[in-house]
Amino acid sequence: MDIRELYMNEEAPLDLLLLADPSRKLIDEYLNRGKCFVAENNHKLIGVYVLLPTRPATVELVNIAVAESEQGKGIGKQLLLDAIQRSKTKGYQTIEVGTGNSSIGQLALYQKYGFRITGIDPDFFTRHYDGKIFENGIWCRDMIRLSRDHF
């Protein structure tokens, strides 16, 4: 598997991005301001993430997704580690991420790789998305914010 930046005129893999974020409007907004990276295996896109500079020396991982057929194979972990390394190489001191209160697996993964919970944005998903989102049998309402500093 190779992870690379999206080519200049290449379309972002919307089908994959929508797995992690059901808002086409929000995806379009952060794709315009951030950098998109894709994971490829045998010329097939199987994963994606987007890094968005937010403040001086800080970048946010705003979307990370793995094709449903490829989940459970450690690809999400590889994407996360690649995002951490790229942000460090680019000189960012801090990488941030936000995920839903119902995203139990993602919360565990981020903390396993050094992210710490820094805050909660109550009702983020009810304010920014139409309809209720359920994951793991839990209503996804709040954004859990996490951060990791590069040492």
C-alpha positions as CSV (number, residue, x, y, z in Angstrom):
1,M,0.0,0.0,0.0
2,D,1.2,3.5,-0.9
3,I,0.0,6.8,0.6
4,R,0.4,9.8,-1.5
5,E,-0.9,13.4,-2.0
6,L,-3.8,13.7,-4.4
7,Y,-2.5,14.7,-7.9
8,M,-3.1,18.2,-9.0
9,N,-6.1,17.5,-11.4
10,E,-7.2,14.3,-9.7
11,E,-10.7,14.2,-8.2
12,A,-10.9,13.6,-4.4
13,P,-12.5,10.2,-3.6
14,L,-15.9,11.5,-2.5
15,D,-17.2,8.1,-1.8
16,L,-14.5,7.5,0.8
17,L,-14.7,11.0,2.3
18,L,-18.5,10.6,2.7
19,L,-17.8,7.5,4.9
20,A,-16.3,9.8,7.6
21,D,-18.3,12.9,6.9
22,P,-21.9,12.8,5.5
23,S,-21.8,16.6,4.6
24,R,-20.8,17.2,1.0
25,K,-20.8,20.9,1.8
26,L,-18.3,20.6,4.6
27,I,-16.1,18.2,2.6
28,D,-16.0,20.7,-0.3
29,E,-15.1,23.5,2.1
30,Y,-12.1,21.7,3.7
31,L,-10.9,20.2,0.4
32,N,-10.5,23.7,-0.9
33,R,-8.4,24.8,2.0
34,G,-6.5,21.6,2.9
35,K,-4.4,18.8,1.4
36,C,-5.9,15.4,0.5
37,F,-3.9,12.2,0.8
38,V,-5.0,8.8,-0.5
39,A,-4.0,5.2,0.2
40,E,-3.6,3.0,-2.9
41,N,-3.3,-0.7,-3.3
42,N,-3.0,-2.2,-6.8
43,H,-4.1,1.1,-8.3
44,K,-7.3,1.1,-6.2
45,L,-8.0,3.9,-3.7
46,I,-8.7,2.3,-0.4
47,G,-8.2,5.2,2.1
48,V,-8.1,8.9,2.4
49,Y,-7.3,11.7,4.8
50,V,-7.3,15.5,4.7
51,L,-5.0,17.8,6.6
52,L,-6.2,21.4,7.1
53,P,-3.9,24.1,8.5
54,T,-5.9,26.0,11.1
55,R,-3.5,28.2,13.1
56,P,0.2,28.9,13.0
57,A,2.0,25.7,13.7
58,T,-1.3,23.7,13.9
59,V,-2.9,21.4,11.4
60,E,-6.2,19.5,11.8
61,L,-6.9,16.0,10.5
62,V,-10.4,16.8,9.3
63,N,-11.3,13.5,7.5
64,I,-9.9,10.0,7.7
65,A,-11.7,7.0,6.1
66,V,-11.0,3.5,4.8
67,A,-13.1,1.7,2.2
68,E,-15.6,-0.6,3.9
69,S,-14.2,-3.6,2.2
70,E,-10.7,-2.8,3.6
71,Q,-11.7,-2.0,7.2
72,G,-10.2,-4.0,10.0
73,K,-6.8,-4.4,8.2
74,G,-4.9,-1.7,10.0
75,I,-5.2,0.8,7.2
76,G,-6.7,3.5,9.4
77,K,-3.8,3.2,11.7
78,Q,-1.3,3.5,8.8
79,L,-3.2,6.6,7.5
80,L,-3.1,8.2,11.0
81,L,0.6,7.5,11.4
82,D,1.2,8.9,8.0
83,A,-0.8,12.1,8.8
84,I,1.2,12.5,12.1
85,Q,4.5,12.1,10.3
86,R,3.6,14.4,7.4
87,S,2.4,17.1,9.8
88,K,5.7,16.9,11.7
89,T,7.8,16.9,8.6
90,K,6.0,20.0,7.4
91,G,6.9,21.8,10.6
92,Y,3.6,21.7,12.4
93,Q,4.0,21.5,16.2
94,T,0.4,20.3,16.9
95,I,-2.0,18.0,15.1
96,E,-5.7,18.1,16.1
97,V,-8.6,15.9,15.3
98,G,-12.3,15.9,16.1
99,T,-14.6,12.9,16.2
100,G,-18.1,12.1,17.3
101,N,-18.9,11.0,20.8
102,S,-20.2,7.8,19.3
103,S,-17.0,7.0,17.4
104,I,-15.6,4.6,20.0
105,G,-13.0,2.9,17.8
106,Q,-11.7,6.2,16.6
107,L,-11.4,7.6,20.1
108,A,-9.4,4.6,21.2
109,L,-7.1,4.8,18.1
110,Y,-6.3,8.5,18.5
111,Q,-5.5,8.1,22.2
112,K,-3.4,5.0,21.5
113,Y,-1.2,7.2,19.3
114,G,-0.7,10.1,21.7
115,F,-3.8,12.3,21.2
116,R,-5.4,13.7,24.3
117,I,-8.9,14.9,24.7
118,T,-8.8,18.7,24.8
119,G,-12.5,19.6,24.7
120,I,-16.0,18.9,23.7
121,D,-18.1,20.9,21.2
122,P,-21.7,20.1,22.5
123,D,-24.3,19.5,19.8
124,F,-21.8,20.0,17.0
125,F,-23.4,17.3,14.8
126,T,-27.0,18.4,15.6
127,R,-26.0,22.0,14.5
128,H,-24.1,21.2,11.4
129,Y,-25.8,18.1,9.9
130,D,-29.4,17.4,8.8
131,G,-30.9,14.4,10.6
132,K,-29.6,12.3,13.4
133,I,-26.4,10.3,13.0
134,F,-26.2,7.0,14.9
135,E,-23.0,5.0,15.3
136,N,-22.4,2.0,17.6
137,G,-26.0,2.4,18.7
138,I,-25.2,5.8,20.1
139,W,-26.7,9.2,18.9
140,C,-23.7,11.2,17.6
141,R,-24.3,14.7,18.9
142,D,-21.1,16.1,20.3
143,M,-17.6,16.6,18.8
144,I,-14.8,15.3,20.9
145,R,-11.7,17.4,20.2
146,L,-8.2,15.7,20.6
147,S,-4.7,17.1,20.1
148,R,-1.2,15.7,19.9
149,D,2.0,17.8,20.1
150,H,5.2,16.8,18.2
151,F,8.1,16.4,20.6
